[in-house]
Amino acid sequence: MGLVKSAMVAGLLLTVAACGNKNWDDEPGPVLINAGEPFSHTYLSYSKDGCAAGMPAEIKIIEQPQHGRLEIGRYKHVMDVGGNKDHRCYGREYMAGGFVYRPDPKYKGPDRFVVEVGSQKWVGEPRRQWRRRPYDVIVK
């Protein structure tokens, strides 16, 4: 999973994600977050050149976290392109389907949830592909 940073800006969750060439089937490793801080991730479809976005992904909660809550929505996604500011796509903004995980106040320890993501793998595909994504979270 790529680098994901989030901040609330004017009531909107702004998510910046480093999006490299990842295998769609790769499972994310454990996510470390600080107690009381949210973790977010967005999904969208890319064109083969990596810049254009297709329809925002649809997210379904399959397994709720036991020690927090999961919010599904559409969020602003800013292309980071691995931090390469010279890349022509750097800084482009798109709306993307995603989630925000918020651990319970004062909770520290492991948590887990599962989402199902429906999106085009590439812009222009005629249908959504649905994949389950487990997330193991460690709140420190």
PyMOL CGO cylinders between C-alpha atoms (Angstrom):
from pymol import cmd
from pymol.cgo import CYLINDER

trace = [
    CYLINDER, 0.00, 0.00, 0.00, 1.28, 3.47, -0.76, 0.3, 1, 1, 1, 1, 1, 1,
    CYLINDER, 1.28, 3.47, -0.76, 1.87, 6.39, 1.50, 0.3, 1, 1, 1, 1, 1, 1,
    CYLINDER, 1.87, 6.39, 1.50, -1.41, 7.92, 2.63, 0.3, 1, 1, 1, 1, 1, 1,
    CYLINDER, -1.41, 7.92, 2.63, -1.75, 11.27, 4.37, 0.3, 1, 1, 1, 1, 1, 1,
    CYLINDER, -1.75, 11.27, 4.37, -5.01, 12.90, 5.40, 0.3, 1, 1, 1, 1, 1, 1,
    CYLINDER, -5.01, 12.90, 5.40, -6.18, 16.21, 6.75, 0.3, 1, 1, 1, 1, 1, 1,
    CYLINDER, -6.18, 16.21, 6.75, -9.53, 17.90, 7.26, 0.3, 1, 1, 1, 1, 1, 1,
    CYLINDER, -9.53, 17.90, 7.26, -9.73, 21.02, 5.09, 0.3, 1, 1, 1, 1, 1, 1,
    CYLINDER, -9.73, 21.02, 5.09, -12.88, 23.15, 5.04, 0.3, 1, 1, 1, 1, 1, 1,
    CYLINDER, -12.88, 23.15, 5.04, -14.98, 20.18, 6.15, 0.3, 1, 1, 1, 1, 1, 1,
    CYLINDER, -14.98, 20.18, 6.15, -13.61, 17.88, 3.42, 0.3, 1, 1, 1, 1, 1, 1,
    CYLINDER, -13.61, 17.88, 3.42, -11.17, 15.08, 3.95, 0.3, 1, 1, 1, 1, 1, 1,
    CYLINDER, -11.17, 15.08, 3.95, -8.17, 15.71, 1.73, 0.3, 1, 1, 1, 1, 1, 1,
    CYLINDER, -8.17, 15.71, 1.73, -6.23, 12.54, 1.00, 0.3, 1, 1, 1, 1, 1, 1,
    CYLINDER, -6.23, 12.54, 1.00, -2.82, 12.49, -0.61, 0.3, 1, 1, 1, 1, 1, 1,
    CYLINDER, -2.82, 12.49, -0.61, -1.74, 9.04, -1.71, 0.3, 1, 1, 1, 1, 1, 1,
    CYLINDER, -1.74, 9.04, -1.71, 1.43, 7.90, -3.39, 0.3, 1, 1, 1, 1, 1, 1,
    CYLINDER, 1.43, 7.90, -3.39, 0.15, 5.83, -6.27, 0.3, 1, 1, 1, 1, 1, 1,
    CYLINDER, 0.15, 5.83, -6.27, 2.79, 3.81, -8.04, 0.3, 1, 1, 1, 1, 1, 1,
    CYLINDER, 2.79, 3.81, -8.04, 2.34, 0.82, -10.28, 0.3, 1, 1, 1, 1, 1, 1,
    CYLINDER, 2.34, 0.82, -10.28, 0.86, -1.58, -7.78, 0.3, 1, 1, 1, 1, 1, 1,
    CYLINDER, 0.86, -1.58, -7.78, -0.54, -5.01, -8.46, 0.3, 1, 1, 1, 1, 1, 1,
    CYLINDER, -0.54, -5.01, -8.46, -4.31, -4.81, -8.00, 0.3, 1, 1, 1, 1, 1, 1,
    CYLINDER, -4.31, -4.81, -8.00, -4.22, -8.11, -6.10, 0.3, 1, 1, 1, 1, 1, 1,
    CYLINDER, -4.22, -8.11, -6.10, -1.53, -7.08, -3.59, 0.3, 1, 1, 1, 1, 1, 1,
    CYLINDER, -1.53, -7.08, -3.59, -2.83, -7.11, -0.03, 0.3, 1, 1, 1, 1, 1, 1,
    CYLINDER, -2.83, -7.11, -0.03, -1.84, -4.19, 2.14, 0.3, 1, 1, 1, 1, 1, 1,
    CYLINDER, -1.84, -4.19, 2.14, 0.45, -4.85, 5.08, 0.3, 1, 1, 1, 1, 1, 1,
    CYLINDER, 0.45, -4.85, 5.08, -0.30, -3.75, 8.65, 0.3, 1, 1, 1, 1, 1, 1,
    CYLINDER, -0.30, -3.75, 8.65, -1.09, -0.05, 8.98, 0.3, 1, 1, 1, 1, 1, 1,
    CYLINDER, -1.09, -0.05, 8.98, 0.45, 1.76, 11.97, 0.3, 1, 1, 1, 1, 1, 1,
    CYLINDER, 0.45, 1.76, 11.97, -1.48, 4.78, 13.25, 0.3, 1, 1, 1, 1, 1, 1,
    CYLINDER, -1.48, 4.78, 13.25, -1.30, 6.91, 16.37, 0.3, 1, 1, 1, 1, 1, 1,
    CYLINDER, -1.30, 6.91, 16.37, -4.08, 6.64, 18.95, 0.3, 1, 1, 1, 1, 1, 1,
    CYLINDER, -4.08, 6.64, 18.95, -6.87, 9.10, 18.23, 0.3, 1, 1, 1, 1, 1, 1,
    CYLINDER, -6.87, 9.10, 18.23, -5.76, 9.73, 14.63, 0.3, 1, 1, 1, 1, 1, 1,
    CYLINDER, -5.76, 9.73, 14.63, -7.75, 8.63, 11.56, 0.3, 1, 1, 1, 1, 1, 1,
    CYLINDER, -7.75, 8.63, 11.56, -6.45, 6.49, 8.71, 0.3, 1, 1, 1, 1, 1, 1,
    CYLINDER, -6.45, 6.49, 8.71, -7.89, 6.92, 5.23, 0.3, 1, 1, 1, 1, 1, 1,
    CYLINDER, -7.89, 6.92, 5.23, -7.48, 5.39, 1.81, 0.3, 1, 1, 1, 1, 1, 1,
    CYLINDER, -7.48, 5.39, 1.81, -8.98, 6.28, -1.54, 0.3, 1, 1, 1, 1, 1, 1,
    CYLINDER, -8.98, 6.28, -1.54, -9.48, 4.23, -4.68, 0.3, 1, 1, 1, 1, 1, 1,
    CYLINDER, -9.48, 4.23, -4.68, -9.94, 5.43, -8.23, 0.3, 1, 1, 1, 1, 1, 1,
    CYLINDER, -9.94, 5.43, -8.23, -9.31, 4.17, -11.76, 0.3, 1, 1, 1, 1, 1, 1,
    CYLINDER, -9.31, 4.17, -11.76, -6.30, 5.37, -13.69, 0.3, 1, 1, 1, 1, 1, 1,
    CYLINDER, -6.30, 5.37, -13.69, -5.69, 5.79, -17.38, 0.3, 1, 1, 1, 1, 1, 1,
    CYLINDER, -5.69, 5.79, -17.38, -2.69, 3.88, -18.72, 0.3, 1, 1, 1, 1, 1, 1,
    CYLINDER, -2.69, 3.88, -18.72, -0.61, 7.10, -18.49, 0.3, 1, 1, 1, 1, 1, 1,
    CYLINDER, -0.61, 7.10, -18.49, -1.57, 7.40, -14.82, 0.3, 1, 1, 1, 1, 1, 1,
    CYLINDER, -1.57, 7.40, -14.82, -3.19, 10.84, -14.90, 0.3, 1, 1, 1, 1, 1, 1,
    CYLINDER, -3.19, 10.84, -14.90, -6.88, 10.62, -15.76, 0.3, 1, 1, 1, 1, 1, 1,
    CYLINDER, -6.88, 10.62, -15.76, -9.45, 9.30, -13.33, 0.3, 1, 1, 1, 1, 1, 1,
    CYLINDER, -9.45, 9.30, -13.33, -12.48, 7.22, -14.21, 0.3, 1, 1, 1, 1, 1, 1,
    CYLINDER, -12.48, 7.22, -14.21, -15.62, 6.75, -12.15, 0.3, 1, 1, 1, 1, 1, 1,
    CYLINDER, -15.62, 6.75, -12.15, -14.99, 6.90, -8.38, 0.3, 1, 1, 1, 1, 1, 1,
    CYLINDER, -14.99, 6.90, -8.38, -14.77, 3.51, -6.74, 0.3, 1, 1, 1, 1, 1, 1,
    CYLINDER, -14.77, 3.51, -6.74, -17.72, 2.14, -4.80, 0.3, 1, 1, 1, 1, 1, 1,
    CYLINDER, -17.72, 2.14, -4.80, -16.82, 0.84, -1.34, 0.3, 1, 1, 1, 1, 1, 1,
    CYLINDER, -16.82, 0.84, -1.34, -18.79, -1.66, 0.76, 0.3, 1, 1, 1, 1, 1, 1,
    CYLINDER, -18.79, -1.66, 0.76, -18.01, -2.59, 4.35, 0.3, 1, 1, 1, 1, 1, 1,
    CYLINDER, -18.01, -2.59, 4.35, -17.72, -6.38, 4.66, 0.3, 1, 1, 1, 1, 1, 1,
    CYLINDER, -17.72, -6.38, 4.66, -16.32, -6.57, 8.21, 0.3, 1, 1, 1, 1, 1, 1,
    CYLINDER, -16.32, -6.57, 8.21, -16.58, -3.69, 10.68, 0.3, 1, 1, 1, 1, 1, 1,
    CYLINDER, -16.58, -3.69, 10.68, -13.63, -2.89, 12.97, 0.3, 1, 1, 1, 1, 1, 1,
    CYLINDER, -13.63, -2.89, 12.97, -14.10, -3.95, 16.59, 0.3, 1, 1, 1, 1, 1, 1,
    CYLINDER, -14.10, -3.95, 16.59, -12.28, -0.97, 18.10, 0.3, 1, 1, 1, 1, 1, 1,
    CYLINDER, -12.28, -0.97, 18.10, -13.32, 1.94, 15.93, 0.3, 1, 1, 1, 1, 1, 1,
    CYLINDER, -13.32, 1.94, 15.93, -15.64, 3.05, 13.19, 0.3, 1, 1, 1, 1, 1, 1,
    CYLINDER, -15.64, 3.05, 13.19, -15.40, 3.06, 9.42, 0.3, 1, 1, 1, 1, 1, 1,
    CYLINDER, -15.40, 3.06, 9.42, -16.88, 5.84, 7.28, 0.3, 1, 1, 1, 1, 1, 1,
    CYLINDER, -16.88, 5.84, 7.28, -17.39, 5.39, 3.55, 0.3, 1, 1, 1, 1, 1, 1,
    CYLINDER, -17.39, 5.39, 3.55, -17.62, 8.34, 1.16, 0.3, 1, 1, 1, 1, 1, 1,
    CYLINDER, -17.62, 8.34, 1.16, -16.19, 10.31, -1.72, 0.3, 1, 1, 1, 1, 1, 1,
    CYLINDER, -16.19, 10.31, -1.72, -13.07, 12.29, -1.00, 0.3, 1, 1, 1, 1, 1, 1,
    CYLINDER, -13.07, 12.29, -1.00, -10.67, 14.58, -2.78, 0.3, 1, 1, 1, 1, 1, 1,
    CYLINDER, -10.67, 14.58, -2.78, -7.61, 12.64, -3.99, 0.3, 1, 1, 1, 1, 1, 1,
    CYLINDER, -7.61, 12.64, -3.99, -4.42, 14.53, -4.88, 0.3, 1, 1, 1, 1, 1, 1,
    CYLINDER, -4.42, 14.53, -4.88, -1.91, 12.75, -7.11, 0.3, 1, 1, 1, 1, 1, 1,
    CYLINDER, -1.91, 12.75, -7.11, 1.47, 12.49, -5.40, 0.3, 1, 1, 1, 1, 1, 1,
    CYLINDER, 1.47, 12.49, -5.40, 3.24, 10.27, -7.98, 0.3, 1, 1, 1, 1, 1, 1,
    CYLINDER, 3.24, 10.27, -7.98, 5.78, 9.06, -5.43, 0.3, 1, 1, 1, 1, 1, 1,
    CYLINDER, 5.78, 9.06, -5.43, 6.67, 12.63, -4.48, 0.3, 1, 1, 1, 1, 1, 1,
    CYLINDER, 6.67, 12.63, -4.48, 7.95, 13.42, -7.99, 0.3, 1, 1, 1, 1, 1, 1,
    CYLINDER, 7.95, 13.42, -7.99, 7.02, 17.11, -8.33, 0.3, 1, 1, 1, 1, 1, 1,
    CYLINDER, 7.02, 17.11, -8.33, 8.35, 17.15, -11.91, 0.3, 1, 1, 1, 1, 1, 1,
    CYLINDER, 8.35, 17.15, -11.91, 5.82, 14.51, -13.04, 0.3, 1, 1, 1, 1, 1, 1,
    CYLINDER, 5.82, 14.51, -13.04, 3.07, 16.01, -15.21, 0.3, 1, 1, 1, 1, 1, 1,
    CYLINDER, 3.07, 16.01, -15.21, 0.38, 14.42, -13.00, 0.3, 1, 1, 1, 1, 1, 1,
    CYLINDER, 0.38, 14.42, -13.00, 1.74, 15.71, -9.67, 0.3, 1, 1, 1, 1, 1, 1,
    CYLINDER, 1.74, 15.71, -9.67, -0.88, 17.72, -7.76, 0.3, 1, 1, 1, 1, 1, 1,
    CYLINDER, -0.88, 17.72, -7.76, -3.87, 16.86, -9.96, 0.3, 1, 1, 1, 1, 1, 1,
    CYLINDER, -3.87, 16.86, -9.96, -7.07, 16.48, -7.94, 0.3, 1, 1, 1, 1, 1, 1,
    CYLINDER, -7.07, 16.48, -7.94, -9.85, 13.93, -8.42, 0.3, 1, 1, 1, 1, 1, 1,
    CYLINDER, -9.85, 13.93, -8.42, -12.87, 12.76, -6.47, 0.3, 1, 1, 1, 1, 1, 1,
    CYLINDER, -12.87, 12.76, -6.47, -12.40, 9.17, -5.35, 0.3, 1, 1, 1, 1, 1, 1,
    CYLINDER, -12.40, 9.17, -5.35, -14.31, 6.54, -3.40, 0.3, 1, 1, 1, 1, 1, 1,
    CYLINDER, -14.31, 6.54, -3.40, -12.72, 5.76, -0.08, 0.3, 1, 1, 1, 1, 1, 1,
    CYLINDER, -12.72, 5.76, -0.08, -12.96, 5.27, 3.65, 0.3, 1, 1, 1, 1, 1, 1,
    CYLINDER, -12.96, 5.27, 3.65, -11.84, 6.80, 6.92, 0.3, 1, 1, 1, 1, 1, 1,
    CYLINDER, -11.84, 6.80, 6.92, -11.10, 4.53, 9.90, 0.3, 1, 1, 1, 1, 1, 1,
    CYLINDER, -11.10, 4.53, 9.90, -11.30, 6.23, 13.30, 0.3, 1, 1, 1, 1, 1, 1,
    CYLINDER, -11.30, 6.23, 13.30, -10.09, 4.21, 16.28, 0.3, 1, 1, 1, 1, 1, 1,
    CYLINDER, -10.09, 4.21, 16.28, -12.05, 4.39, 19.53, 0.3, 1, 1, 1, 1, 1, 1,
    CYLINDER, -12.05, 4.39, 19.53, -10.81, 7.14, 21.86, 0.3, 1, 1, 1, 1, 1, 1,
    CYLINDER, -10.81, 7.14, 21.86, -7.85, 6.02, 23.98, 0.3, 1, 1, 1, 1, 1, 1,
    CYLINDER, -7.85, 6.02, 23.98, -7.76, 2.58, 22.29, 0.3, 1, 1, 1, 1, 1, 1,
    CYLINDER, -7.76, 2.58, 22.29, -4.33, 1.09, 21.60, 0.3, 1, 1, 1, 1, 1, 1,
    CYLINDER, -4.33, 1.09, 21.60, -3.78, -2.29, 19.98, 0.3, 1, 1, 1, 1, 1, 1,
    CYLINDER, -3.78, -2.29, 19.98, -4.70, -4.26, 16.86, 0.3, 1, 1, 1, 1, 1, 1,
    CYLINDER, -4.70, -4.26, 16.86, -7.86, -3.87, 14.85, 0.3, 1, 1, 1, 1, 1, 1,
    CYLINDER, -7.86, -3.87, 14.85, -9.08, -5.25, 11.55, 0.3, 1, 1, 1, 1, 1, 1,
    CYLINDER, -9.08, -5.25, 11.55, -11.71, -4.48, 8.96, 0.3, 1, 1, 1, 1, 1, 1,
    CYLINDER, -11.71, -4.48, 8.96, -12.53, -5.63, 5.44, 0.3, 1, 1, 1, 1, 1, 1,
    CYLINDER, -12.53, -5.63, 5.44, -13.90, -3.57, 2.57, 0.3, 1, 1, 1, 1, 1, 1,
    CYLINDER, -13.90, -3.57, 2.57, -14.98, -4.55, -0.91, 0.3, 1, 1, 1, 1, 1, 1,
    CYLINDER, -14.98, -4.55, -0.91, -13.88, -2.17, -3.65, 0.3, 1, 1, 1, 1, 1, 1,
    CYLINDER, -13.88, -2.17, -3.65, -15.70, -1.91, -6.96, 0.3, 1, 1, 1, 1, 1, 1,
    CYLINDER, -15.70, -1.91, -6.96, -13.92, 0.08, -9.64, 0.3, 1, 1, 1, 1, 1, 1,
    CYLINDER, -13.92, 0.08, -9.64, -12.65, 0.02, -13.16, 0.3, 1, 1, 1, 1, 1, 1,
    CYLINDER, -12.65, 0.02, -13.16, -9.07, -1.25, -13.16, 0.3, 1, 1, 1, 1, 1, 1,
    CYLINDER, -9.07, -1.25, -13.16, -8.31, 1.22, -15.94, 0.3, 1, 1, 1, 1, 1, 1,
    CYLINDER, -8.31, 1.22, -15.94, -10.31, 4.17, -17.30, 0.3, 1, 1, 1, 1, 1, 1,
    CYLINDER, -10.31, 4.17, -17.30, -12.56, 3.08, -20.14, 0.3, 1, 1, 1, 1, 1, 1,
    CYLINDER, -12.56, 3.08, -20.14, -13.29, -0.44, -18.93, 0.3, 1, 1, 1, 1, 1, 1,
    CYLINDER, -13.29, -0.44, -18.93, -17.00, -1.11, -19.33, 0.3, 1, 1, 1, 1, 1, 1,
    CYLINDER, -17.00, -1.11, -19.33, -17.60, -2.59, -15.87, 0.3, 1, 1, 1, 1, 1, 1,
    CYLINDER, -17.60, -2.59, -15.87, -16.47, -2.53, -12.29, 0.3, 1, 1, 1, 1, 1, 1,
    CYLINDER, -16.47, -2.53, -12.29, -14.27, -5.22, -10.86, 0.3, 1, 1, 1, 1, 1, 1,
    CYLINDER, -14.27, -5.22, -10.86, -14.99, -6.14, -7.24, 0.3, 1, 1, 1, 1, 1, 1,
    CYLINDER, -14.99, -6.14, -7.24, -12.17, -7.11, -4.88, 0.3, 1, 1, 1, 1, 1, 1,
    CYLINDER, -12.17, -7.11, -4.88, -12.05, -7.63, -1.12, 0.3, 1, 1, 1, 1, 1, 1,
    CYLINDER, -12.05, -7.63, -1.12, -9.39, -5.73, 0.80, 0.3, 1, 1, 1, 1, 1, 1,
    CYLINDER, -9.39, -5.73, 0.80, -8.52, -6.66, 4.38, 0.3, 1, 1, 1, 1, 1, 1,
    CYLINDER, -8.52, -6.66, 4.38, -6.88, -3.99, 6.55, 0.3, 1, 1, 1, 1, 1, 1,
    CYLINDER, -6.88, -3.99, 6.55, -4.98, -4.89, 9.70, 0.3, 1, 1, 1, 1, 1, 1,
    CYLINDER, -4.98, -4.89, 9.70, -4.43, -1.79, 11.81, 0.3, 1, 1, 1, 1, 1, 1,
    CYLINDER, -4.43, -1.79, 11.81, -2.16, -1.32, 14.81, 0.3, 1, 1, 1, 1, 1, 1,
    CYLINDER, -2.16, -1.32, 14.81, -3.10, 1.68, 16.94, 0.3, 1, 1, 1, 1, 1, 1,
    CYLINDER, -3.10, 1.68, 16.94, -0.11, 2.84, 18.97, 0.3, 1, 1, 1, 1, 1, 1,
]
cmd.load_cgo(trace, "trace")
